[in-house]
Amino acid sequence: MLFDSVISTRRSIRGYRPDPVPLTVIREILTLAMRVPSSYNSQPYHFHVLTGDMLDRIRSESVASIVAGSPDAREFRAGQPYAGVHRERQIGVAKQLFAAMGIARDDTARRDDWVLRGFRQFDAPVCIIITYDRQLHDNDDAAFDCGAVATMLVHAAWSRGLGSVINSQGIMQSPVVRRHAAIPDDQVIMKSIALGWPDEAFAANAVVSERRTVDEAASFIGFDD
């Protein structure tokens, strides 16, 4: 794909075919993603690529913990809940997704199932856990760099026909993930990315989330009219 096409057509994918993703393709995607700039070329990120029985065990135990009422156990700071316009945008995309899936506002069962899909990594065949070196835990540049590599990763995947969605539900039970994936203690679990071949019949995959205009997001200073 042309670069502009990859950027403009990529969507977050929440429904996947069960087909496996070849390891060679995942390696290509990671190689591209790691070309992203990082602060002083520090490259603080690590990738833990999970599939098969191990991923299924993580899904099962994470869902069981959530259903049992276990609290959020993310290692990367989550901050305060969104409010104001940020909360409005969060609600806006949820409305788009529920409308596409035909989930009514009062349909508690289907809404709850939708939430649990996130903890199951949307049943994707692959999950990529992004971690960074614990010695950089208080370094905001490290978090910025991990965000950059995640963004590059999902676009590299899209260029090869693979869908993905960056999410936090998959690592909200981080102790479960760490134990099953044998993630070293000197790394902080930051984000998870569901990855696989998009199921074109899954209605939510067609949703294109709304974006602000450039004039709403940018200020231009010192330019001639």
C-alpha positions as MATLAB code, in Angstrom:
seq = 'MLFDSVISTRRSIRGYRPDPVPLTVIREILTLAMRVPSSYNSQPYHFHVLTGDMLDRIRSESVASIVAGSPDAREFRAGQPYAGVHRERQIGVAKQLFAAMGIARDDTARRDDWVLRGFRQFDAPVCIIITYDRQLHDNDDAAFDCGAVATMLVHAAWSRGLGSVINSQGIMQSPVVRRHAAIPDDQVIMKSIALGWPDEAFAANAVVSERRTVDEAASFIGFDD';
ca = [
       0.000    0.000    0.000;
       0.973    3.625   -0.454;
       1.766    5.358    2.832;
      -1.200    7.746    2.592;
      -3.565    4.847    1.926;
      -2.338    2.897    4.952;
      -2.838    5.891    7.239;
      -6.218    6.931    5.874;
      -7.843    3.497    5.597;
      -6.647    1.789    8.806;
      -9.391    0.949   11.292;
      -9.389   -0.651   14.713;
     -10.401   -4.282   14.237;
     -12.439   -6.026   16.943;
     -13.507   -9.179   15.094;
     -11.038  -11.697   13.631;
     -10.902  -14.857   11.568;
      -9.313  -17.775   13.436;
      -6.628  -18.243   10.768;
      -3.084  -18.219   12.190;
      -0.694  -15.387   11.380;
       2.649  -16.584    9.944;
       5.624  -15.817   12.164;
       7.506  -14.488    9.134;
       4.854  -11.786    8.651;
       4.954  -10.820   12.334;
       8.733  -10.478   12.112;
       8.361   -8.201    9.076;
       5.862   -6.037   10.971;
       8.107   -5.728   14.028;
      11.128   -4.920   11.853;
       9.220   -2.026   10.293;
       7.778   -0.849   13.601;
      11.230   -0.678   15.165;
      12.336    1.899   12.591;
      10.287    4.430   14.571;
      12.272    7.248   16.243;
      12.922    6.980   19.982;
      14.483    9.384   22.458;
      18.258    9.323   21.904;
      17.697    6.013   20.078;
      17.021    4.443   23.476;
      14.569    1.841   22.056;
      13.042    1.046   25.479;
      10.352   -1.322   24.193;
      10.056   -5.118   24.159;
       7.467   -7.267   22.393;
       5.977  -10.467   23.793;
       4.102  -12.121   20.931;
       1.533  -14.628   22.174;
      -0.630  -17.179   20.395;
      -2.070  -20.648   20.856;
      -2.725  -22.331   24.194;
      -0.781  -19.780   26.234;
      -2.901  -16.923   24.923;
      -6.062  -18.927   25.558;
      -5.012  -19.495   29.186;
      -4.370  -15.775   29.660;
      -7.772  -14.942   28.192;
      -9.585  -17.489   30.332;
      -7.945  -16.507   33.604;
      -8.230  -12.765   32.945;
     -11.954  -13.032   32.208;
     -12.490  -15.197   35.287;
     -10.685  -12.614   37.449;
     -12.763   -9.754   36.076;
     -16.046  -11.629   36.497;
     -15.013  -12.433   40.082;
     -14.587   -8.728   40.755;
     -10.796   -8.443   40.786;
      -9.618   -4.801   40.633;
      -7.669   -3.257   37.779;
      -4.067   -4.465   38.107;
      -2.358   -2.547   35.322;
       1.302   -1.720   35.905;
       1.414    1.376   33.703;
      -0.323    4.351   35.287;
      -3.857    4.829   34.012;
      -4.494    8.321   35.405;
      -7.895    9.759   36.165;
     -10.986    8.724   34.172;
     -11.661   10.816   31.096;
     -13.894   13.852   31.574;
     -15.241   16.709   29.476;
     -14.632   16.571   25.740;
     -12.346   13.533   26.079;
     -15.124   11.559   27.739;
     -17.542   12.747   25.058;
     -15.261   11.334   22.344;
     -14.956    8.072   24.252;
     -18.738    7.792   24.470;
     -19.048    8.801   20.825;
     -17.021    5.890   19.480;
     -18.834    3.491   21.837;
     -22.146    4.663   20.354;
     -20.776    4.067   16.843;
     -19.718    0.529   17.751;
     -22.947   -0.392   19.541;
     -25.004    0.967   16.655;
     -23.014   -1.093   14.155;
     -23.479   -4.237   16.253;
     -27.172   -3.542   16.935;
     -26.638   -3.493   20.703;
     -29.445   -1.538   22.351;
     -28.801    0.773   25.288;
     -30.819   -1.437   27.641;
     -29.320   -4.720   26.386;
     -27.172   -5.349   29.457;
     -26.199   -8.892   28.492;
     -24.781   -7.948   25.101;
     -23.070   -4.868   26.498;
     -21.399   -6.967   29.181;
     -20.339   -9.510   26.563;
     -18.830   -6.696   24.500;
     -16.729   -5.603   27.478;
     -15.524   -9.161   28.076;
     -14.467   -9.398   24.416;
     -11.830   -6.810   25.247;
     -10.483   -8.926   28.094;
     -10.362  -11.831   25.647;
      -8.283   -9.726   23.255;
     -11.276   -9.779   20.917;
     -10.560  -13.486   20.259;
      -7.684  -12.492   17.963;
      -5.221  -15.283   17.080;
      -2.260  -13.161   18.209;
      -1.665  -10.752   21.077;
       1.405   -8.544   21.321;
       2.267   -7.299   24.805;
       4.435   -4.174   24.808;
       6.708   -3.677   27.803;
       9.512   -1.281   28.635;
      12.553   -1.427   30.911;
      11.612   -0.885   34.543;
      14.600    1.406   35.108;
      12.735    3.908   32.893;
       9.447    3.657   34.803;
       9.446    7.361   35.744;
      10.636    8.505   32.322;
       7.863    9.994   30.185;
       9.987    9.677   27.041;
       9.911    5.890   27.412;
       6.097    5.899   27.443;
       6.064    8.229   24.440;
       8.443    5.918   22.559;
       6.289    2.870   23.314;
       3.243    4.698   21.998;
       5.138    5.557   18.836;
       6.234    1.979   18.201;
       2.684    0.715   18.835;
       1.332    3.167   16.266;
       3.928    2.125   13.714;
       3.195   -1.539   14.435;
      -0.546   -1.317   13.741;
       0.070    0.540   10.485;
       2.723   -1.943    9.368;
       0.234   -4.720   10.100;
      -2.490   -2.968    8.081;
      -0.148   -2.646    5.104;
      -0.005   -6.449    5.032;
      -3.746   -6.995    5.330;
      -3.725   -7.612    9.085;
      -6.049   -5.869   11.508;
      -5.308   -4.840   15.074;
      -6.551   -2.832   18.010;
      -4.454   -1.271   20.757;
      -6.150   -1.831   24.094;
      -5.705   -1.931   27.843;
      -8.255   -4.608   28.746;
      -5.827   -7.326   27.750;
      -3.338   -6.238   30.405;
      -5.705   -5.043   33.159;
      -4.883   -8.326   34.895;
      -1.148   -7.872   34.381;
      -0.072  -10.478   36.979;
      -1.908  -13.109   34.924;
      -0.170  -11.993   31.739;
       3.245  -11.819   33.400;
       2.969  -15.293   34.901;
       1.817  -17.137   31.791;
       4.046  -15.233   29.333;
       7.080  -15.355   31.662;
       7.691  -11.620   31.328;
      10.820  -10.670   33.314;
      10.418   -8.563   36.437;
      12.745   -5.894   35.027;
      10.082   -4.964   32.450;
       6.866   -2.988   32.965;
       3.759   -4.187   31.129;
       2.325   -1.223   29.234;
      -0.170   -2.149   26.495;
      -1.557   -5.031   24.494;
      -2.343   -5.217   20.799;
      -4.781   -7.752   19.356;
      -3.667   -8.864   15.893;
      -5.083  -11.048   13.135;
      -6.904  -11.274    9.839;
     -10.073   -9.110    9.913;
     -13.450  -10.827    9.807;
     -15.174   -8.747    7.149;
     -18.583  -10.006    8.314;
     -18.088   -8.508   11.782;
     -20.089   -5.274   11.656;
     -17.969   -3.245   14.092;
     -14.944   -3.633   11.832;
     -16.519   -1.210    9.374;
     -16.690    1.576   11.954;
     -14.477    4.558   11.167;
     -14.025    6.603   14.319;
     -14.569   10.331   13.964;
     -11.627   12.742   13.855;
     -11.304   16.440   14.513;
     -10.376   18.703   11.622;
      -6.858   20.077   11.351;
      -8.164   23.561   12.163;
      -9.705   22.226   15.385;
      -6.501   20.500   16.457;
      -3.731   22.783   15.209;
      -2.560   26.362   15.624;
      -0.359   27.922   12.952;
       1.968   30.678   14.127;
       4.169   32.881   11.984;
       2.836   31.788    8.603;
       1.751   34.235    5.918;
      -1.966   34.118    5.048;
];
